[in-house]
Amino acid sequence: MSYKWLEWAKKIQALSQSGLSFSNDIYDIERYEELRKISVEIMEQYTDLKMERIIPLFTNETGYQTPKVDVRGAVFSDDKILMVREKIDDKWSLPGGFCDIGLSPSENIMKEVKEESGYNVTAKKLVALLDMNKHSHPPQPYHYYKIFIQCELIGGHAEPGLETKDVRFFSENKLPNLSTGRNTEEQITMLFNHFRDPNKAPIFD
């Protein structure tokens, strides 16, 4: 899903961040800071985020800006998919989160599933690598790539983590209220389709 204003805000933010990282000219730095301020104002105008929250999101970023990577695990049991209830919005998502530096995608998802759900899994198959901008997620301040990895359940028990408040398995036709910033109904359907057909090729974009 495309929001032109969001594309502009992100591009302005990326340009200002790169300029502030590599410029030594005081007047150029002032111009880049003004560009960053404009990007913050655009985000505040068109989203529910307040300026005092947007400014730290943008000013904490340094260097050349690249997409952030989010990894989500698809764990199945008795034809149901594992989901966790997020504390931040009281909605449900696949266990996962931002990839940590020093860990591979499979290592990241095994860690995230354990921390958020209490279950032990092994990563088995890359299902999809998706550009968040091309799918029906709500507007976000950053550009994200989302990695979906099918995992095999090998042990553990349901136990919420620091960021989650409930852990359950859901059938495809009885999904809960989804945290759409993290996963959409179409993506859950995609994961069930790959679970039923192990020979399906990974999806990208």
C-alpha positions in Angstrom: 0.0 0.0 0.0 1.5 3.3 -1.1 1.2 6.7 0.8 2.9 9.4 -1.3 3.3 11.7 1.7 5.0 8.8 3.6 7.4 8.2 0.7 8.3 11.9 0.7 8.8 12.1 4.5 11.0 9.0 4.5 13.1 10.3 1.5 13.5 13.7 3.1 14.5 12.0 6.4 17.0 9.7 4.6 18.6 12.6 2.7 18.9 14.7 5.9 20.4 11.8 7.9 23.0 11.1 5.2 23.8 14.8 4.9 24.2 15.3 8.7 26.4 12.2 8.8 28.8 13.2 6.1 28.8 17.0 5.8 31.3 19.3 7.6 29.9 22.6 6.3 28.0 24.5 9.0 25.5 25.9 6.5 24.8 22.5 4.9 24.3 21.0 8.4 21.7 23.7 9.1 19.9 22.9 5.9 19.9 19.2 6.6 18.5 19.8 10.1 15.8 21.9 8.5 15.0 19.0 6.1 14.8 16.6 9.0 12.4 19.0 10.8 10.2 19.1 7.7 10.1 15.3 7.6 9.0 15.2 11.3 6.2 17.7 10.6 4.9 15.6 7.7 4.9 12.5 9.9 3.1 14.3 12.7 0.5 15.7 10.3 -0.6 12.4 8.8 -0.1 9.9 11.6 -1.1 9.5 15.2 2.5 10.0 16.3 3.3 13.1 18.2 6.4 15.3 17.4 8.1 14.5 20.8 8.0 10.8 19.8 9.0 11.3 16.1 12.0 13.5 16.8 13.9 10.9 18.9 13.1 8.2 16.3 14.8 10.3 13.6 17.6 12.0 15.5 18.8 8.7 17.0 19.5 7.5 13.4 23.0 8.1 12.0 24.9 7.2 8.9 23.5 6.2 5.5 19.9 5.1 6.0 18.9 1.6 4.9 15.8 -0.5 5.4 15.3 -2.0 8.9 14.9 -5.8 9.0 12.0 -7.5 10.9 11.9 -11.3 11.2 8.7 -13.3 12.0 8.3 -16.9 12.8 5.6 -19.2 11.5 5.2 -22.1 14.1 2.4 -24.6 13.5 0.8 -27.3 15.7 -2.3 -29.3 14.9 -2.9 -27.1 11.8 -2.9 -23.9 14.0 -0.3 -21.1 14.0 1.4 -19.7 17.0 0.7 -16.0 17.9 1.5 -13.7 20.8 -0.4 -10.9 22.2 1.6 -7.7 22.2 1.6 -5.5 25.3 2.1 -2.3 23.3 -1.2 -2.5 21.4 -3.1 -5.5 23.0 -3.2 -7.2 19.5 -1.8 -10.4 18.1 1.3 -11.0 16.0 3.6 -13.8 15.0 6.5 -13.9 17.4 9.5 -11.9 16.1 11.1 -8.5 16.0 14.1 -6.6 14.7 17.1 -8.6 13.7 20.0 -8.3 16.2 23.5 -7.6 15.0 25.7 -10.7 15.2 22.9 -13.2 14.7 21.7 -14.7 11.4 18.0 -14.6 10.4 17.5 -18.2 11.7 19.3 -17.5 14.9 17.3 -14.3 15.4 13.9 -16.0 14.9 14.7 -18.9 17.2 15.7 -16.4 19.9 12.6 -14.2 19.3 10.2 -17.1 19.5 11.7 -18.4 22.7 11.6 -14.9 24.3 8.1 -14.0 23.3 6.3 -17.3 23.5 8.3 -19.7 25.7 8.6 -22.3 22.9 11.8 -23.8 21.5 11.9 -24.0 17.7 14.3 -24.6 14.8 14.2 -22.5 11.7 13.3 -24.7 8.7 12.3 -22.7 5.6 12.4 -19.1 4.3 8.8 -18.4 3.3 9.0 -14.8 2.2 11.1 -11.6 2.1 8.7 -8.7 1.8 8.9 -5.0 1.4 6.5 -3.5 4.0 5.6 -0.7 1.6 4.1 -3.1 -0.9 1.6 -4.6 1.6 -1.4 -3.4 3.5 0.4 -2.4 6.7 -0.4 1.0 8.4 2.0 3.9 7.8 5.3 3.5 9.6 8.1 6.1 10.1 10.8 3.7 8.7 11.2 1.5 5.6 11.1 -2.2 6.7 11.9 -5.5 5.1 10.0 -8.4 6.7 11.4 -11.9 6.7 9.0 -14.8 7.4 10.6 -18.1 8.4 8.7 -21.3 9.0 9.9 -23.0 12.2 9.5 -26.5 13.7 8.3 -26.7 17.3 10.7 -28.9 19.3 9.9 -28.1 23.0 9.1 -25.6 25.7 5.7 -24.4 26.9 3.5 -21.2 26.5 5.1 -18.4 28.5 4.7 -14.7 27.7 7.8 -12.6 27.6 8.7 -9.0 28.5 6.8 -7.6 25.5 4.0 -10.1 25.3 1.0 -10.9 27.5 -0.5 -14.1 26.1 0.5 -17.0 23.9 -1.9 -19.1 21.8 -2.3 -21.2 18.6 -5.0 -20.1 16.1 -6.7 -21.8 13.2 -6.7 -20.0 9.8 -10.4 -19.2 9.9 -10.4 -18.0 13.5 -7.6 -15.4 13.7 -7.6 -12.9 16.5 -7.4 -9.1 16.2 -4.1 -8.7 14.4 -1.3 -6.1 15.1 -1.2 -5.1 11.4 2.0 -3.1 11.8 3.6 -6.5 12.4 1.6 -8.9 10.2 -1.5 -8.8 8.1 -4.2 -11.4 7.4 -3.0 -11.9 3.9 0.5 -12.7 5.2 -1.0 -15.3 7.7 -2.9 -16.9 4.8 0.4 -17.0 2.8 2.1 -18.8 5.7 -0.7 -21.4 5.9 -0.5 -22.0 2.2 3.2 -22.7 2.5 2.6 -24.9 5.4 0.1 -27.0 3.4 2.4 -27.1 0.4 6.1 -27.5 1.5 7.2 -27.3 -2.1 6.1 -23.8 -2.7 8.9 -21.4 -3.6 9.8 -18.5 -1.3 8.1 -15.2 -2.1 9.9 -11.9 -2.4 8.9 -8.2 -2.6 
